[in-house]
Amino acid sequence: MNFIESLISTLSGWVWGPPMLVLLVGTGLYLTVILRGMQFRALPHALRLIWHKEHAGDGDISHFAALMTALAATVGIGNIVGVATAISLGGPGAVFWMWMTGLVGMATKYAEAVLAVKYREKGEHGMRGGPMYYLAKGAGLPKLGWFFALFTALATFGIGNMTQANAVATIFQSTFNIEPWLTGTVLMLLTGLVILGGIKSIGRFTSFLVPFMIVGYTGASLVVLALNAGEIPHALALIFYHAFTPIAASGGFAGSVVAASMRYGIARGVFSNESGLGSSPIAAAAARTHDPVKQALVS
């Protein structure tokens, strides 16, 4: 077990090292510049499009259902545990870099969804698309698209499911003394009932459940903020101070705190909003629309 933990830790250090983080955030920043801040300029129009239904375009689910399907994976354990671990590992300054990742990541999500809808294709069970299709058909890199599909399938068992299932099982065991295997079995059966029906079944379920998740998460957050309103200015001061002040961590070099804040803030920010990971455009490709830009704005 120690060997496995050590191996995973080493691989995580390589995957979430500076080069990958620079590429992810750098791409979002580059897209923000060339799109002239599309995610900010078009936000009011994008919010209106969420409720717009198209009946003439290809696709299996509505704009709203596609958005809820994507949000089902981003509103949850990544936002709660991800933020907590980012702060514990990178300090208060990590929160600032999570904010920045989210802001530039909106441009990345826009670009991903445009390509997903543009290069999608109609399959036996409905529309199918995502990075594997626009890498193969748009970029002319079918092998890279094949590798993306392979690693995405593997990732669904890791950050896609195991992290969430483990968190739920741990909470139920510590709070209600329910054995983890029992929680896992129930989650497996409930998940199977939804996903075996295909994207339409997933879209219907997430359209019903996710709005309650968002309202509950946002409401709980506002209650916590209201109960600790007097500490908000001090918390903001800590976030901005530790995000830019090049002080040394214990036994480290000057600037190591900033480096840790950036690394863990960006890494957990990407885990939380999934911008650049390629999962959201797979859901966007199923949206019922004839205009890739519309679904991209919703995404």
NORKAVEN-V843467 format. One record per run of one state. SS is the DSSP state (H for helix, E for strand, L for the rest). FROM is the first residue (numbers start at 0). TO is the last residue. Records with the same first field share a line. If there is no record, write none. Layout:
# NORKAVEN-V843467
SS: FROM-TO  FROM-TO
This chain:
# NORKAVEN-V843467
L: 0-0  15-16  34-36  41-41  49-56  58-59  61-61  74-75  90-91  118-119  123-124  128-129  138-140  155-156  176-178  195-196  227-227  244-246  248-252  254-254  273-278  284-285  287-287  289-290  298-298
H: 1-14  17-33  37-40  42-48  62-73  76-89  92-117  130-137  141-154  157-175  179-194  197-226  228-243  255-272  279-283  291-297
E: 57-57  60-60  120-122  125-127  247-247  253-253  286-286  288-288
